[in-house]
């Protein structure tokens, strides 16, 4: 059983905290959302929506019913969760279980006025920002760029020492983007990443959108940048972004309309659009390993390959080590080619790169395909290992020991 108490706003050292006590089978936890004190009036203490959504994936994974005491849940949110979202995920996701939510409901209206979206400085983020920057409908025009600390800056035990430091560093860069675009910047720190950590990809949409629900007095509309096109929609648990369209619709309520942006465009189409903007050329940041683009990890290399394929790579010398790519083009392309065979859904992005490179008559270095053969064999072996229950258990035990991860039973 998980019990969620009444949210409270606390002012401390120039910051405002929306706090709540969460009890899991007798074990107490305090979760919080932290903003600059000037935003204190926007924190939603009258409803417990944010805290419900923040613990929902853990509750469903480990079959904990939820009870809300001394507070309320939005009527529309409760209705869609109980009648659509929870039954659907519990039936088709392979990881979530059916649970009950006991609470009082409310239709409390705050009449918020602002429109926000995230600013991670990645491809999807920049695309959403630039497509909606000068929306023809005044009521839908962007007013705020946001950066939330919910796990992308570090997760599990390894996050305890460096998550906030990395968050603060990235906030500085994100705020620069907001100022250059004449938009307000909102940073929200949380400790959600330390609450019973599970694989971050499985639950990141829940954590991010819980922050939006903590600010229902502020946002009337929030744009969630889509990582996948509608063609990729599914309820597979490996990435909560696969079913973001379902999630954003479910989590919207009488105060905030959460919308999924850029649902039909391919990644290469997004890259082609944003590549024309100097602000992107200087600030694009896609690396998962460092605060800067390392230019050698899979995600950096994939983005470099996309920019090369459309003839825009040389405009991104401030973001990537372009010279490294040109000096090691055969090696880089062998990795791009081999990645097509790793069995992940991301492999389709690499197939797009090869196709676009050919269509745009860009050169693929000689013998790249031959050099890719050992990597292809390696990727096929890894693909087969991922299907092994024994290998999967060993890997999860390693993460449980190293990061303190919790792993549920998977159907």
N, C-alpha and C positions, 0 to 999 in steps of 0.2 A: 504493500500500500504506500502511495505517495500522497502526502498532505501538503497543500500549498496554503500559506497564510495570507494575510492582508498586506498589500504593498504599502510601503512608506517612503516619503521623500525626506532625505537627510542632507543638510548643508554642512560642508566641512572643507576648510582650507581652500576656498574659492571654487569648489566643485559641488555639484548636486548629485546625490545617489538615489536611485530608485531601488530599494532593497526589499527582500522578502525571505522569510524563513521557510525552507523546504525540508520536510521530514521523510526519509526513505526507510521504512521498516525500523523506526526508532532511532535512526541516525540523522542528526541535524546538520543542515547546510545553510549557508546564507549566500544567496545569489544577488548580484547587483548590476545595474547599468549606470555608468558615470558620465556626466556631461559637464561642460563649463557652467558655472553657477547662473550665468545670464539666461540659460535655457531651462532653468528649474521649473518654470511655470508650465512647460510643455510635457513634463513627465507625467505619465498616467497612473496615478495611485488609486483611482476609483475602480479600475478594472484589473483583473489578474490575467488578462489575455496573454501578455508577453511571457509570463512565467509558466503558464500552461504549455505554450508552444515550445519553450526552451527545454522542458523536461519530457515532452511528448514522445520523441523517438526512443529515449531510454526506457520510458514506461512501456511502450509497445514492444520493444525488443525483449524485455524481461518480464512481460506480463504483469505489470503493476497497475492496478486500478488507481484512479486519481480522485481525491476529494479536495474541494476548495472550501476553506472556512473563512468566515468574516469578510468575504469579498464576492465579486460577481464576474461572470463571463459574458461576453457579448452574445446575445440571442442567436444572431445569424451564424456566428462562428461555431457555437455549440451545435446548432442544427446540422450544419454541413459536416462537422467532424463526426458526429454520432451516426448520421444517416448515410453518408457517402464516403468520406475520406478514410476513416478507420476501418469500416468493413471492406473497402476496396483494397487498401494496402495489406490488410491481414490475409486476404484471400490470394493476392497475386504477387506480392513482393518477394516472398520467400524468407523474410526475416522478421516482419512485424506480426504481432499477435493482437487479437481483439481484446480491448479493455473497455471499462466503463468510466464515465466521468460524472461525479456527483457534485452539483453546484447550483447556486442560484443564478438566474440569467437576468440580463439588463439590456435595454435599448438606449442607454445613455448617449447623448449626442454632444459633441464638443465644437463643431463647426470650425475645423482646422482650415488654414489658408495656404499652406505651402506645398511645393512639389519638389521631390528629391530623387536622387539616384546615387549609386555608389561610384567611387573614384579609385579603383585599384590600379589604374594606369595600364591595364591589359587591353587586349584587342576588343573583347566584348564590351568592356566598360567605356572605352573611348568611342566606340561605335554608337552606343546608346546615348552618351552625352552629346555628341556632335549631331546626331540625327534629331535630337529633341531640344537643342539649344535655343532655336528660334522657332518654336512651334507656332503655327498660324493661329491656334486657338489660345487666346491670352490666359484662360483659366488653366491651361495645361503646360504653360511655359515653365521650364526649369527655374527654380529659385535657389536650391541648395545641392551641393555635392557632399557626400557623406563617406566617412571611413570608419568601419566598425572593427573592434578587436574581439572576434568570436572564435578564432582558431587558425586563420590563415597566417598569422604571425608566429605560430608555434602551438603545439598541441600535445597533451599528455604531460609526463614528467619533465620532458625536455623543455617545455614551455615555461616552467616555473621561474627560471632564471633570466630568460631572454625575450619572452613574448612581449612584455610591456616596453622594453627598450627598442625592440624592432618596430613595434606599433608607433612609438613616439617619433622615430626616425622617418617612418613612412608617412606619418601625418604631416611632417614638414614639407615633403614633396607634393603630397596631395593638396595641401593648402595653397601651394604655389600655382597649381593648375587652376584651382577655383578662382584665385585672384586674377589670373591672366584672362579668364573667361567672364570676369565680372559677376561671379556667383558667390553666395555665402558658403562657408565651409563649416561642417559639423562633424566633430570627432566624438565617438562613443566608445569608451572603454568598458569592458565587462570581465567577469571571471567565469563565464560560461564554459570556456575551454577546459576548466579544471573539474567540472562536474561529471563524474563517472565517464571519462573519455572513452569513446569508441572510435572506429575508423572515421576520420573527419569527412571524407568524401561521402559517406553514407548519410550525414546529418547536417551538412553545412547550410542548406537552404532553411532548415528549421531555425538554426541559431541566428542567421542573418535577419530573417523576417520577424523573429521575436523582438529584435531591436526596434524595428519599424513600429510594432505594436506597443512598444513602451513609450512611443512618442505620438500617440493618436491625437493629442491636442495640437500637434504641429503640422503633420502631413495629411493632406486630403488625397494626395496621389503619390505613389512611390513606384518608380520604374525599376524593375529587376532585370538586369542584363542577362539575356539567354545565352547559355554556353552551347546549346544544341538547337538544331532546326526541328520543326514539328515532325519531320520525317523520322527523327530519332526518338520520338516519344515512346517511352515504355515505363513500366513500374519496377524495373530491375533495381535492387537495393544498392548496387555498387556505386552509384552516383545519384544523389537526390535531385540533381539538376535535370536528370532524364524526365522527371515528371513535374517540373516547375510550373507548367501551365495549370495542372491540377492543384498544386499547392497554393499558388498565388490567388487563384479563384476562391479556394476554400478559406484562406486566412484573411481575405478582405472582409470588412464589416461596415457598419453604418457610418463610420468616421473616415476610414482610409481605404482607398481603392488601390490595391496592389496589382500592377500590370506587368506582364512579361513582355519585354521589348525585343525586337529583332528575331522573330520566330521562324521566318521563312528564308533568310539569307544563309548562304554557306559561309564557312569561315574565310575562304579565299575572297569571297565578295566583300566581306567586312574589311579584310586587310586592304583590299584594293581601294575601298572608299576612304579609310582613315589615313592611308599612306600619302595623301595629297596635302595634309595639314601640317604645317611646321611645328605646332605644339605637340603633335604625335611623334614626328621625326626626332624631336629632342627628348621626349619623355616616355616613350613606350617602354614598359617594363613587364616582361612575361616570365621571368625566371622564378622557379619554385625554390631554388637552393640558396640564393643570396639576395641582398637588397638591390643589387645591380644585375644587369644581364651578363651572365658568365660566358655566353656565346658558344658553349659546348654541350650543355645538357640537352636532352631530347626536345624540351619545349622551346628553348632558345633556338636550337638548330632548325626546328620545324618552322618557326617564324622567319628566320633568316632565309630558309628555302622558299617560303611563300613570297617574300619580298624580292628575291632573286628572280623567281619565275615570272613576276609581273613587271620586272625591270625597274624596281624602285629601291633596291638595296643600298645604292650609293648615297641616297638621301638620309640614311639612318646611321651614319658614322658616329653620331653623338650617343646613340643608344646601344650599338653592337660593335664588336671587334670585327669589322668588315674585312680588314686585311687578313686576319686569321682564316676566314672562310675562303678567300681567294687563294691563299697560299696552300690550303689543305682541301681544295675543292673535291678532289677525287675521294678522299677519306670521308668528307662530310656527306657527299652524295651516296656513297656506299651505305652509310648509316641511314639516310633518308629512304633509300631503296629497301634496305633490310627491314626497316620498321613497318613496312606494308604487310609483313608476314608474322607480326607478333601476336595476332589474335585479339587485340584490343579494339574497341570501337574507334579509338583515336587513329588507328591505322588508315582510316579512310582519308584523313587529312594529308597523309604522305602520298596517297594515291593521287589526290588532287594536285599536289605539287608536281609530281612527275608528268601528269597530263598537261598541266598549264605550262610547264617548261617546254614541252614539245610543241604545244599549240602556238606559243609565243616565240618559237624558233630560238630559244636560249640553249646554250650548249651544256650537255651533260658530259663530264670528262670521260675520255676513253678508259675502258677497263673498270669503270665504277661498278658495273654489274658483276664482274668477276670478283672484285674485291669484296662485294657484298655477300658472296656465297657463305663464308664462314659465319658471318653475322646472322644470316638467314637461318642457318642450321642451329645456331645458339638460340635465336628467338623461337624456333619451332620446339626446341627442347624445353625452354621456359614455359611455352604455351602448354605443353603436355604435363609439365610439373604442376601448373596451376589447376589442372583437372584432377590431380592426385589428392585425395583426402588426407593421406599421411603427410605429404609435403606441406599442405595448407595448415594442418594442425601444428607442425613444427614452427612454421613461420609465425603463426598467431601466438604460440607460447613465447617466442622470442620478443614480440611486441608487448605481450602482457607483462613480461619481466622488465623490459627496458623502459617502456612508456607507461605502464600501469593501465593498459587498455583492458576494456571489458568486451568479451565476445559472447554473443547469444548463440543459441542453437539455430542452425540454418537448414531450412527445408530442402 
